[in-house]
Amino acid sequence: MMEDLFAKEEIAEQAPWIVRKNEVLKIKEYLAEHYGDAGATKRLAKFLDDEKWEIRSEVALAMVSVGEDALPMFEPLLSDANLYVKSKARFAMERRENFAKIKVQQEKRESRLFTNIEKLRKNFGPEAAKLAREDIENAYELTVGYAAHDIRGILSPIADYLEVMNRLASNELTSSSLVRFNQAKQFIDVRLDMLFRMINDMQNLARKTPVERVHENLRDLLTNAVNEVKNIFSGKMRDISRVSFITDDIPIDLAVPVANLPITLAFVNLMKNAVESYMSKPDLAREGSVEISAREVCSGVEVVIRDHGMGLSESELKRIRLFLPRSTSKKKSGSGLGMAIAYAKIKDHGGTLSIESDGANKGVTATVFLPYKEN
């Protein structure tokens, strides 16, 4: 993909420095979206010894997004002869260290949460652990709901002003400036789209599930969810044509009492995760299948959604089973709320969600139980 964005294999030494700087800016933007990308990092490294300090300073700032394995190649910038370049390199390294500390702190909090709930379960019984879990979920829902409202208020005028800027630029900027302006706008548009998707997911997580239930045909529910997943990926220009959905093992005569939209959203999120496990590039999926089956059990129905993609390690599986926002960071896109939403909506129906994986590259199996009658 990097080669598609930057077609030239080399930047000629005699090229004007502003041209070289623009190339570094493009690579830096790409790495911000694709952390540690080997091709982008290799291209960036060609500018390490550029004669212009302005270019080396941009390379230094891009160190934030360079993978750990390639980082030693860029460390000479920490002792660059130019003080400005040196300060930017140190700033980038401080940001990396801060990100690493935040990640460690998050993992510790998640581990502590899991340990404390288990202690409550052992010392005071499952009811106490359940109440504690519900308090935690309610706190998340309240915080997320307020945050979604505030962020939307900030983002909406930004989107409006960007459209105004675009109309003005089409008439008043020079052609070369307009190209750069449009690149910047596209870069911002991608982030706006990500933020709006995050807001929608935050609101879905905070929104209460209606108490009314209607008996719905299970095969229809799952088929509609499959179609919605296809529409979502297609709408984002992400090619999943090589991923097949196998639905042969869904009976045609099973019905279950549900609130249609929330339970469909849960199935959609689980299926999206399955498809994401085959994404070899941000916009292209490799060949694979998502197997969806259902059966009647003693007091309800069981739905299984299985993929054979990237799978989960033992530590990832432990985190994801907390069903908290951002309980896994394996994907490079999305809000990190999808699994939490699925768990919440299924739980609201009196059901259960379990996640299993045999390890990396061995796929994931999500099993949903929905009762015929809530407790």
N, C-alpha and C positions, 0 to 999 in steps of 0.2 A: 504494500500500500504506500509505503514511503516513496518508492520509486515512481509511483503514479503521481504523487503530489509534486515531487521535485525531479523532473525528467532528466536534467543534466547530471552526468556521472561525476563531473569535476567542475569546480569553480576556477576558472583560469586565473593565474596569479596576476595577470595584467588587468583584470576586471576592476572597475572603479570600486573604491572601498564601500561606498553606499550600497552597491549591488551585493557585495559579500555580506554586509551587515543585514540586509533584508533576507538573505538566504539563511543566516543564523537565526533571525527572528522567526522564520517559518519553521525551522527545525525545533526551536525552543517551544513554539506553540504546539507542534505535533507531539513532542515528548510530554508536555503537560497533560495531553489526552491519553498518551500511550507510554506510561512510566516504564523506563528501562528498555525500550525498543532497541534491539541490537543495530538495525540498519540506520536508524536516526542517530544513535550514539556514535556510530562509525563516521557518519558524515560530519557531525559536530566536532569530532576530534581533529578533523583536518584544519580547523581554525584555531587550534590551541596556540600556535606560534605566529598568528597573524601580526603583521607589523603595526596595525592600528589598535591602540588600547581600547577604543570604543567597541571594537568587535570582540576583543578578548573579554571585556567586561560582560557582554551579553552571554558569551560562552560560560563565564563564571556563574552567572545567575541561573543558567540552565542546569548547573550541577545538582540542583534540587531534584531533578527528574531523571538523573542518570542512575542506572542499576548499580548495585553494590560491587559486582564483579569488575565493572569498567571504571569505577570511581578513582582508583589509583592513577589512572592515565591523566586525570584532570587535576590531581593534587598539586602539581607544580604551580598552578594559578594562585595557590595560597601564599606563595613567596614571589609572585610576579614583581618585576621591577617597578611597575606602575602602582602607586598606592591605591588608586581608585579600583583597579582590577582586583588587587589583593583584598580590599575591603568587601567587594561584592562576592568574592569566593568564600570569604569567612562568613558573610551573611547567609549564603546558600548552605554552608555546612551547619550553621546554627539552626536553620530551618529544618534540615534533615534530622538533626539531633532532637529537636522539639517534637517532630512528627513521631520519631521512634519512641520517645518518652510517653507521648500521649497514647500510642498503641499499647505499650506495656501496661500503662495505668488502666486502660479499658479492659485488657485481658485479666488484670488482677481483680477489677471490680466484678466482672462476669464470673470469675472463679469463686470470689467471696460470696456472691449472690447464690450461686449453686450450692456451695457448702452450707451456708446459713439455712437455706430452705430444707436441706437434708437433715440438718441438726434439729430443726423444728419438727420435722416429720418423726424422727427417732425419739425425741424427748417429750413431745406433747401430742403426737398422733397426726394422722393425715388431715384432720379437720383444721388444726392450727396452721399447718403448712399451706393448706388450700387458701385460708383466709389471708395469710401473708402474701401469697402469690397474687391474690385478687387485689390487695392494696397496692402492690407494685404496679400491676397492670392499669389500675385506675389512675395512678399518678402519671404514668406514661401517657395515657389517653388524654388527660387534662392538659398536660404540658404540650403535647403534640398539637392538640386542637387550637390552643392559643397561638402557638408558633406559626401554624399554617395560615391563620387569619392575618397575622402581622406581616409575614413574608409576602403574601399575595398583594397586600397594600403597597409594599415597596416595589414589587416587580411590575405591576400593571402600568404605572406611568413610565417606567424605563422602556417597556415595549412600545408604548405610544411615541416616546421621543425618538426611539430608533427609527421608526417609520418616517417621522418628520425629517430626520437627518438624511435618510436615504433619498427622499424626494429632492432635498436641497442639493445633495451631492451630485445627483444626476445632471444638474444644470450648471453648477458653479465650479466644480473641481476639474482640474486638468485630467487628461486620460490616465496618466500614470498614477496620480494621486487617487483617482476614483477606483482603480484596481486595488490599491492597498486598502482604501476605505471599505470596499466591499468585502475584502478578506477579513478585515477586523469585524465587520458587521456579522459575517457568517460565523466567525468564532464566538461572538457574543450570543448569536441566535441559538447555537448549540447548547450553550450554558443555560440560557433562558428556558429552553425546552426541558433540560434536565431538572431545573429548579421547579418548573410547573408540574412535571411528573412527580417530583418528590412531594410537592404540596398536595397534589391529588391523593397520593398514597397516605400522607399524614392525615388528611381529612377522612379517608376511608377507614383508617385505623381508629380514629377518634369517634366516628359516627356509630351510634347505637344501632344494633340490628333490630328491625321491627319484630314485635312479638307475634304478629299474625302469621299463620302458616297455611299453605295451600298444598294439596297433594299434587306433585309434579312428576311427570315421567322422567325417570333417571337417565334413560338413553338420550332423550331430548335435551336435558340439562347439559350432559357431557358433550354432546355434538355441538350445541350452541357455544360451549366454552372453547372447543377446538376451533370453530370458525372465528371466534373473537380473537384468539391467539394469532391466527393467520393474518387477520386484519391489522392487528397491532404491529406486527413485524413488517407487513407490507407497507403500512402507512409511514413507517420510519425508514423505508427503502433498505430494509435488511432482508437479504435473500435467505430464506429457509426452505427453498424448494426441494433440497435434497434430504430433508427430514420428513419421514412419513409418520402419520398418526394411525396406529392400529387399534381399531375399535370393535373388532369382531366378537370379543368376549363380553359385550355389554348386552344383557337381556333386553328385550323390547317391552316387557310387561311389568317391570318393577316401578313402583311409585313410592315417593317418600315425602313427608310433610316438611316444607322448607319455606323460607323467605327467598324468593327466586334470585333477586339481584345480588344479595350478599353471598349466597352459597355459590352462585356462578362465579363471582369475583374470586372466591377461594380456589375453585377449580382452575380458573384462568391463571392465577399466580403460580400454582403448582406446575401447570403445564408449561408456562413461560420459563420456569427454572429448568425444567427438563430440556426444553429446546436450547436454552442458553448453554447447556453443557456441551453442545456440539458446535459452538461458535468458534471457528478457527481464526476468524478476523472479526472486527467489530460489526461488519455489515455482511458477513458471509458465513453460513453454517456448512460444516462438512456433512457427509452422508451419515445418517443415523435414523433411529426410530424412537417414537414415544408410544409405549404400549399402555393402553387404558382398558381396564377390565372392571367388572362389577359382579357382585353375587349377593344373594340374600343370606343373612345369618339369623341366628335365633331371635333377635329382638330389633333387627334393622337391616341396613344394607352396608356393604363394604365396597369401597372403590379403591383400586390400586393404580397408581400412575408410576410407570417405571421407564427409566432411560438407561443407556449404556455408555454414558459420556464420561466427563472428567472425574466424577465420584468425589468422595469426601474422606479426608484423613480422620484418624481417631479423634484428634483434638478439634477439628472442624465439626465433626459430628456431635461432639459433646457440647460445643457452643451453640450449634444450630438447634439442638433439642431444647434450649432455653426458650426458643421462639420469641426472642426479644429483637427490637430493631437493630439492624446491622450485626446480627449474631454470626454472620459469615462475611468475609470480604473477598471471596474467590472471584466474583464477577467484577468486571471493570465498568459496568454500566448499571443503571438502576438505582433505586433509592435505598435499598437495604431493608425495606419494610414489607416486601411481598410475603415472606414466610410468616412474619408476625401477623399480618392481616389475615392470611389463610387460617392460621391457628385460632385467632380471635373469632372469626365468623363461624368456624366449625364448632368451637366451644359454645358459642351462643345458641347453637342448635342442639346442645346436649351431646355433641359428638366428640370424637377424639381424632388426633392426627399423630402418626408416628413416622419417623424418618429412619431409614436403614441404608447403609453402604458398606461394601466390603473393602473399601480403600480407594486410593487414587486410580483413576482410569477404569474403575469397575462399576460405574453407574450409581444411581440413587433410586431407591424405592420409597414412594410416599403412600401410606395407607390411611384412608379416611373411613371412619365409622360414623354413620348417621342413624340415630334410633328412629323407630316408628313413632315413639312417644317419648317426649322429654321427661326427665325425672322432676 
